[in-house]
């Protein structure tokens, strides 16, 4: 009660030590961590760079019951301070707390932007967007963002591996044809692997027998590899 009265009677700067002492008392001696967080929130609302209060709020992120609220308090503080590294750490908690896959993808893409534009690390951004794409491979915007980052880092084999894994893990993928076509193009044009490209184009033609472009690619690759059975199969499927 003494700490509370002093905090209420003083200006925010002078009140901060009393609110901090009250928070410690509430958390450690009275078993009221939620009330302790109330006091810490009062401090940083008026003094957003108060190091001791921020440190104690950060510690509360480890408590399942307080994690979400602690993240909500810290996020605007780090945004206003342009502390992108800590924002990435907060996004890890936000990702775990988010129940909706679309929200999780949005958090991952936000993290990727921080790595690319604030951290100058497009390779790390690429890995984060890849996780977002694997989570919701039907989101075209995420796929295009992944392609952009792969082009910057020239990690074409990485992208081919992601596409191949998604096709296996999501057999009913709505945009399966587009992913198959892109995988075949990567193997053919970027990875210089005609055998793998031929295999992917064959799967594509089985999926869409009207794809003339895929049939022409099979004809070219099968002739190159002298794989006449693959050519016969593709021409037969197309003619049917």
C-alpha positions, 0 to 999 in steps of 0.5 A: 500500500505504501508503494502504491500511494507513493506511485500515485502521488508522484510524476511518472519518473519519480513513481517508477522506482516505487512501481518497480518495487511493487511489481517485485513484491507482487510477483515474488512475495504475494504470488500475483504476477498479473498484478505485477505486470500491471505495474510494469505496464504502467511504467513503460506506458510513460517511460518506454525505454525504462530498462529495468521494467522492460527486463522484467516484462521480458522475463515474464515471456517465459510464463505461459499465462503471461506470455501473450500479454507481455508480448503485446506490451513489448511489441510497440516499445520495440517498434518505436525503438526500431529494435528489429532483433527483439521484434524477431524474438517477439515474433517467435512467441507470436507464431507459437501463440497464433491459432490460425495458419494465415496469421502464422504466415503473416508473422513469418513474412513480417519476420522475413522482411525484418531479416531482409530490410533491417538485417540485410540477410536475404538468405535468412529471409528466404528460409523464413518465407520457405517455412511460410510457404510450406505452411500454406503452399496455396498462397500465391503471394507467399510463393512469389515472395519465395521466388523473389528471395531465391532469385536474389540468393540464387539458391535454385536447388533450395527452391526445387527441394521446397517444391518437391517436398510440398508436392509430396506432403500435399497431394491434393494441393489446389495449385499443384499444376503451377508448382509442378510446372515451376519445379520442372522449369527449375530443373530444366533451366536453372539446375541443368538436370534434364533427367529430373526435369523430364520426370517432372514434366511427365508427372505434369502431363499425367496431371494435365494432358492438355498442357502442350508446353509440357509435351513439347518440353518432354519431346525436347528432353526425351530426344536429348536423353534418347528416352523414347518411352517417355516421349511415346507416353507423353504423345499418347496422353496428349493425343488421347 
